[in-house]
Amino acid sequence: MRHLQQYAVFTGKEEIQKIREQGATLNDAHVAHLSSTFYGGGVAQLLSTMVPLLNEAGVRTGWRILRGYPEFFTITKKIHNGLYGDHDIRLTLSEKRTYLRVNELNTKYMHLGGHDLIIVHDPQPLPLIRFKKELAAPDSVNNQKWLWRYHLDFRKHNPHVWKYLKPFASKYDGIIVTLPEYQTDVRKPHHFEAPAIDPLNDKNRPLTKKQARRILEGHGVPLDKPLITQVSRFDPWKDPLGVIDAFKQVKKYKDCRLLMLGDMAADDPQGKFVYDQVIKKAAGDPDIHAVNIENDLLVNAAQKMSDVVVQKSLAEGFGLTVAEALWKETPVVASRVGGIPMQVEHGKGGLLVDSIAECAESIRYLLEHPKEAERMGKEGREHIRKNFLITRLVLNEISIIQSTLGKKSAP
């Protein structure tokens, strides 16, 4: 278990003290986060660190999980894809009924009585607010506040999918999004909260090069050539096939290796299909390694030992893997989408791209200019330290809770 004081080495003691002072204003409040999985994906990663730290700061905070089954998660993945920008998607009447029925069934397993604030993450549990009376204690239902935390980029959403979801979202007391540009058209208060990394978890804690090398070689990834890595769920929006195409262009000029490192979130049934596509496209090339594993130390080692980390997303809410790579002082080549430009300014921390050709060109540039790559990596780490560590997120969260519950912040 990590404690607030351990983060002072990165942020200074003043920020830790501020978290404790602001948290004390909420010591009579009870908050619950609600998501669709305990592991896999950025939401679970954020909550696994933030919830314990909020409790230490004096904010009684719980974490509940929505139970579902494969058919339900196939539907919610379809919704996810529609909100990300797939405009061909239409939800059938049967799919809508299943989506709503699973949320209603969860009222049998979930007790939220006594909580002052419920924060619901992403579309999977969005309709739960329809059953607020069944979930809350009778004497608290009218005072209980609900916020919807939407982690995706809203700007390219499928209007047909959103038309169905909007009535649910409109029942909430407010909506939390990553950037002001992600605001929805729901006429409720919007709060802004960018994700952050935990510098003390296994993904980000310090590793020596000797330790990192041993971990990678233990998973069959030799370090005899420059290493290019993308760390992402096996998801079409992360464009793993485009990464392979870019790598093949780079290999014409520079002998190197590609590591595609990812996992499959419990609520994402599309992952196996995408992973199989990656394996098929990589077949016959011994320099392409596709590893499907949930191993935070392996992610840490790969980001540390890579010459370039790639994040060639087609759409992105934030992209925590960018911040993770920069924390290891590894330069990043990333798509100019979603929250990635918050983390990488072109030429500082890495290079932003808009196509496979630009991605290949930028990777090649960093491999051929190691001093420039080193400079970008160092600048990137400092940018993450100042803006995207978990302590900043905890302060941000406390501020949102204060605002929603009408609590005054500490002087």
C-alpha positions in Angstrom: 0.0 0.0 0.0 1.4 3.4 -1.0 1.0 6.5 1.1 0.7 10.2 0.3 4.0 11.1 2.0 5.9 8.9 -0.5 5.0 11.2 -3.3 6.6 14.3 -1.7 9.9 13.4 -3.4 8.2 14.2 -6.8 5.9 17.0 -5.9 7.2 18.6 -2.7 5.7 18.5 0.8 3.5 21.5 0.2 1.3 19.6 -2.4 0.9 16.6 0.0 -0.1 19.0 2.8 -2.6 20.7 0.5 -4.2 17.3 -0.3 -4.6 16.6 3.4 -6.1 20.0 4.1 -8.6 19.8 1.2 -9.5 16.2 2.0 -10.3 17.2 5.6 -13.2 19.4 4.3 -14.9 16.2 3.1 -14.4 13.9 6.1 -18.1 13.7 6.6 -18.7 12.7 2.9 -19.0 9.2 1.5 -18.2 8.7 -2.2 -18.4 5.7 -4.5 -16.8 5.2 -7.9 -18.5 2.7 -10.3 -16.8 1.2 -13.3 -17.1 -2.0 -15.4 -13.9 -3.8 -14.5 -11.2 -3.9 -11.8 -8.4 -4.5 -14.3 -7.4 -3.7 -17.9 -7.6 -0.2 -19.3 -7.0 3.2 -18.0 -10.0 3.6 -15.7 -9.1 0.6 -13.6 -5.5 1.8 -13.5 -6.5 5.3 -12.3 -9.0 4.1 -9.6 -6.7 1.4 -8.2 -4.3 4.2 -7.1 -6.7 7.2 -6.6 -9.2 5.5 -4.3 -6.8 4.5 -1.6 -5.1 7.9 -1.7 -8.5 9.7 -1.3 -9.3 7.5 1.7 -5.9 8.4 3.3 -6.7 12.1 2.6 -9.9 11.8 4.6 -12.4 11.3 1.8 -14.3 8.0 2.4 -14.2 6.5 -1.1 -15.4 3.1 -2.3 -15.2 1.4 -5.7 -18.0 -0.7 -7.1 -18.1 -2.9 -10.3 -20.9 -3.4 -12.8 -21.5 -7.1 -13.4 -22.1 -8.1 -17.0 -21.8 -11.0 -19.4 -20.3 -11.3 -23.0 -23.4 -10.2 -24.9 -23.7 -7.1 -22.7 -20.0 -6.2 -23.2 -20.3 -6.8 -26.9 -23.1 -4.2 -27.0 -21.1 -1.7 -24.8 -18.1 -2.1 -27.0 -20.3 -1.2 -29.9 -21.5 1.9 -28.0 -17.9 2.7 -27.2 -16.9 2.5 -30.9 -19.9 4.7 -31.9 -18.9 7.4 -29.3 -15.4 7.3 -30.6 -16.5 8.1 -34.1 -17.8 5.0 -36.0 -20.8 6.6 -37.7 -22.0 3.3 -39.2 -23.2 1.9 -35.9 -26.9 1.5 -35.1 -28.2 -0.1 -31.9 -31.1 -2.5 -32.3 -34.1 -2.6 -30.0 -32.9 -5.9 -28.6 -29.4 -4.5 -27.9 -31.0 -1.5 -26.1 -33.1 -3.8 -24.0 -30.1 -6.0 -23.0 -28.1 -2.9 -22.2 -30.8 -1.5 -19.9 -31.7 -4.9 -18.4 -28.1 -5.7 -17.3 -27.9 -2.3 -15.5 -31.3 -2.9 -13.8 -30.1 -6.4 -12.7 -27.1 -4.8 -11.0 -29.4 -3.1 -8.6 -29.8 -6.5 -7.0 -26.1 -6.8 -6.3 -25.2 -3.2 -5.5 -25.9 -1.2 -2.4 -25.2 2.6 -2.6 -27.2 3.7 0.4 -25.4 6.2 2.6 -23.3 7.5 -0.2 -23.4 11.3 -0.8 -21.9 11.1 -4.3 -21.8 8.4 -7.0 -19.3 8.8 -9.8 -20.1 6.5 -12.8 -17.4 5.8 -15.3 -18.0 5.6 -19.1 -21.0 4.2 -21.0 -21.3 0.7 -19.5 -23.1 1.7 -16.2 -24.5 4.9 -17.5 -28.2 3.9 -17.3 -27.9 2.9 -13.6 -29.1 6.4 -12.6 -32.5 5.3 -13.8 -32.6 3.1 -10.8 -31.4 5.6 -8.3 -34.3 5.0 -5.9 -33.6 1.3 -5.8 -29.9 1.8 -5.1 -30.0 4.6 -2.5 -31.3 4.5 1.1 -34.9 6.0 1.2 -33.8 8.9 3.4 -30.9 9.8 1.1 -32.2 9.5 -2.4 -33.1 13.1 -2.8 -29.8 14.4 -1.5 -27.6 11.9 -3.3 -25.6 13.4 -6.2 -24.5 11.5 -9.3 -21.7 12.5 -11.7 -20.9 10.8 -15.0 -17.2 10.5 -15.8 -16.8 10.2 -19.6 -13.2 9.4 -20.5 -13.5 9.5 -24.4 -13.2 12.3 -26.9 -16.8 13.4 -27.5 -16.1 15.5 -30.6 -16.6 12.8 -33.3 -19.4 10.9 -31.7 -22.0 9.0 -33.7 -25.2 11.1 -33.3 -27.5 8.1 -33.4 -25.7 6.4 -30.5 -25.6 9.6 -28.5 -29.3 10.3 -29.1 -30.0 7.1 -27.2 -27.6 7.7 -24.4 -28.2 11.4 -23.9 -31.4 11.0 -21.8 -29.5 8.9 -19.3 -26.6 11.4 -19.2 -29.1 14.2 -18.7 -30.3 12.7 -15.4 -26.9 13.2 -13.8 -26.0 16.3 -11.7 -22.9 16.9 -13.7 -20.4 15.4 -16.2 -16.6 15.0 -15.9 -14.6 15.1 -19.1 -10.8 15.2 -19.7 -10.7 18.5 -21.7 -13.0 21.5 -22.2 -13.2 20.5 -25.8 -14.8 17.2 -24.8 -18.0 18.9 -23.4 -21.2 17.3 -24.3 -24.5 19.1 -25.2 -26.1 18.0 -21.9 -27.1 21.2 -20.0 -25.5 20.2 -16.7 -22.3 21.4 -15.1 -19.2 20.0 -16.7 -15.9 19.5 -14.8 -12.5 18.9 -16.3 -10.1 16.3 -15.1 -7.1 15.0 -17.0 -5.8 11.5 -16.0 -2.4 11.0 -14.4 0.2 8.3 -13.7 1.3 6.8 -10.4 5.1 7.1 -10.3 5.3 4.5 -7.5 3.4 1.6 -9.1 5.0 -1.3 -10.9 4.5 0.4 -14.3 6.4 3.5 -13.4 8.7 2.8 -10.4 12.5 3.1 -11.0 14.2 0.1 -12.7 17.9 -0.2 -13.4 18.8 -1.0 -17.0 20.1 -4.4 -15.8 16.7 -5.2 -14.3 14.8 -4.0 -17.3 17.0 -6.0 -19.7 16.5 -9.1 -17.7 12.7 -8.7 -17.7 12.5 -8.2 -21.5 14.9 -11.0 -22.3 12.9 -13.2 -20.0 9.9 -12.6 -22.2 11.7 -13.4 -25.4 12.5 -9.8 -26.5 16.2 -9.4 -27.3 17.9 -6.0 -27.1 20.4 -6.5 -29.9 18.8 -3.8 -32.1 17.1 -0.5 -31.6 13.7 -1.2 -30.0 10.4 0.5 -31.0 7.4 -0.2 -28.7 3.7 0.5 -28.6 1.9 -0.3 -25.4 -1.8 -0.5 -25.8 -4.9 -2.7 -25.4 -5.4 -4.7 -28.6 -8.1 -2.3 -29.9 -8.6 -1.0 -33.5 -8.6 2.6 -32.2 -5.0 2.1 -31.2 -4.2 1.2 -34.8 -1.7 -1.7 -34.2 -1.8 -2.7 -37.8 -0.8 0.9 -38.8 2.1 0.7 -36.3 3.3 -2.5 -38.1 3.1 -0.7 -41.5 5.1 2.2 -40.1 7.7 -0.2 -38.7 8.1 -1.9 -42.0 8.9 1.5 -43.6 11.5 2.2 -40.9 13.1 -1.2 -41.4 14.0 -0.3 -45.0 16.5 2.2 -43.6 17.3 1.0 -40.0 17.6 -2.5 -38.7 15.4 -2.5 -35.6 12.7 -4.5 -33.6 9.1 -3.8 -32.9 7.4 -4.8 -29.6 3.6 -4.7 -29.6 2.8 -5.0 -25.9 -0.8 -5.1 -24.7 -3.6 -6.8 -22.9 -7.4 -7.3 -23.2 -9.6 -5.5 -20.8 -12.3 -7.6 -19.2 -15.0 -5.5 -20.7 -13.6 -5.5 -24.3 -14.6 -8.6 -26.3 -13.0 -7.2 -29.4 -9.5 -7.6 -28.1 -8.9 -11.3 -29.1 -10.0 -10.5 -32.7 -7.5 -7.5 -33.0 -4.7 -9.5 -31.4 -5.2 -12.3 -34.0 -5.0 -9.7 -36.7 -1.7 -8.4 -35.3 -0.3 -12.0 -35.2 -1.4 -12.6 -38.8 0.1 -9.3 -40.1 3.4 -9.9 -38.2 3.8 -13.5 -39.4 7.1 -14.3 -40.9 9.0 -11.2 -39.4 11.2 -12.3 -36.5 11.7 -8.6 -35.6 8.0 -8.1 -34.6 7.1 -9.3 -31.2 3.4 -9.2 -30.2 2.9 -10.0 -26.5 -0.5 -10.3 -24.9 0.1 -10.1 -21.2 -1.0 -8.2 -18.1 2.4 -7.5 -16.6 3.1 -4.0 -15.3 6.9 -4.6 -14.8 7.2 -5.8 -18.4 5.5 -2.5 -19.5 7.9 -0.6 -17.3 10.9 -2.4 -18.7 9.8 -2.0 -22.3 9.2 1.7 -22.0 12.5 2.2 -20.3 14.6 0.2 -22.8 12.9 1.4 -26.0 14.6 3.9 -28.2 11.2 5.2 -29.3 7.7 4.6 -27.9 4.8 4.9 -30.4 1.2 5.7 -29.7 -0.4 5.7 -33.1 -4.0 6.0 -32.0 -6.8 6.9 -34.4 -8.8 8.3 -31.5 -7.8 8.8 -27.9 -9.4 10.1 -24.7 -6.0 10.9 -23.1 -3.5 8.0 -23.6 -1.8 7.2 -20.3 0.9 5.2 -22.1 2.3 8.4 -23.5 2.8 9.8 -20.0 4.2 6.5 -18.8 6.8 6.5 -21.6 7.8 10.1 -21.0 8.2 9.4 -17.3 11.1 7.0 -18.3 12.6 9.8 -20.5 11.8 7.8 -23.6 10.8 10.0 -26.6 7.3 9.4 -28.1 6.0 9.4 -31.6 2.3 9.8 -31.3 -0.9 10.8 -33.2 -2.1 14.3 -32.9 -5.5 13.2 -31.4 -7.4 13.5 -28.2 -5.4 14.3 -25.1 -2.1 13.3 -26.5 -1.0 16.9 -27.4 -1.5 17.8 -23.8 1.4 15.5 -23.0 3.6 16.0 -26.1 4.4 19.3 -27.7 5.9 18.6 -31.1 9.6 18.7 -30.6 9.3 18.5 -26.8 8.8 15.1 -25.4 8.5 13.7 -28.9 6.9 14.2 -32.3 3.3 14.4 -33.3 2.1 12.8 -36.5 -1.0 12.5 -38.7 -0.3 9.5 -40.9 1.6 6.2 -41.2 4.2 7.9 -43.4 4.8 10.7 -40.9 5.0 8.1 -38.1 7.7 6.1 -39.9 9.6 9.3 -40.8 9.5 10.5 -37.2 10.6 7.1 -35.7 13.5 7.1 -38.2 14.5 10.7 -37.2 14.7 9.8 -33.5 16.7 6.7 -34.2 19.2 8.6 -36.3 19.4 11.6 -33.9 20.0 10.1 -30.4 21.0 13.4 -28.8 17.7 15.0 -29.9 15.8 12.0 -28.7 17.5 12.2 -25.3 16.7 15.9 -25.0 13.0 15.3 -25.9 12.8 12.4 -23.4 14.2 14.6 -20.5 11.8 17.4 -21.3 9.0 15.0 -21.5 9.6 13.6 -18.0 9.7 17.1 -16.5 6.4 18.0 -18.2 4.8 14.9 -16.8 6.2 15.5 -13.3 4.7 19.0 -13.2 1.3 18.2 -14.7 0.3 14.5 -14.8 1.2 12.8 -11.5 -1.5 11.1 -9.4 -1.3 13.8 -6.6 -2.5 16.4 -9.0 -5.4 14.1 -10.0 -6.3 13.6 -6.3 -6.5 17.3 -5.7 -8.6 17.7 -8.9 -10.9 15.0 -7.7 -11.3 16.6 -4.3 -12.2 19.9 -5.9 -14.9 18.3 -8.0 -16.4 16.6 -5.0 -16.3 19.8 -3.0 -18.1 21.7 -5.8 -20.7 19.0 -6.3 -21.6 18.6 -2.6 -21.4 22.3 -1.9 -18.5 22.1 0.5 -16.0 25.0 0.9 -12.4 24.4 0.1 -9.8 24.9 2.7 -8.1 28.4 2.7 
